[in-house]
């Protein structure tokens, strides 16, 4: 089962990742980032400035901007390595942040696919269950997890809107057509081109998991592969008449 924390880690926001990459557009900032990442340990502002031949205040500005955007992490230590009286003040040190940054337009979720498949293969190897069946169960569990992370809808119309908001956040690009909802983007596009049945079954299981989390009002999700869109189509569940 995937936790909400794991779900959030897999689908880091596009805006945050784009801002991080955008921070590297400045050539001085880019050089500082490359320098910090190439060192075996954390470096101070003065070390970075002296190596690149730039003013110390300029290095501090850019290093702190890289930290604010999540590209670098910091700690404090005496760069001399000494301690006790006369050892000097501690200095802020910078190192590469422990997060991956990637931006894809349209949005793709290949890391998620890889995690689901790796978990499915590992469980299949230990239990003997067919890997494809395990993959679909894990994908359903993941969809249920992200569907559980929102407020419960009060009726079918609200449930459809909630489901679309969740799927939109994960890159599916919902669009309404003829009383149904198509998903204009497949987050697993490249995989679906090579292993269509595997990817489409995983997709359907994930989206069904989202819908099941919104029970009893969650929308119906069915497989309906067509060119130029995701293989799943959604439709709002028919509302039950009030009890007489």
ABEGO torsion letter per residue (X at the ends): XBBAAAAAAABBBAAAAAAAAAAAABAAAAAAAAAAAABABBBBAAAAAAAAGBBAAAAAAAAAAAAAAGABBBBBBBAAGBBEBGAEBBBBBBBBBABBBBBBOBBBBAAAAAAAAAAAAAAAAAAGBBAAAAAAAAAAAAAAAAAAABBBBABAAAAAAAAAAAAAAAGAGBBBBGGBBBBABBAAAAAAAABAAAAAAAAAAAAAAAAAAAOAABBBBBBBBBBGBBABBBBBBBBBBBBX
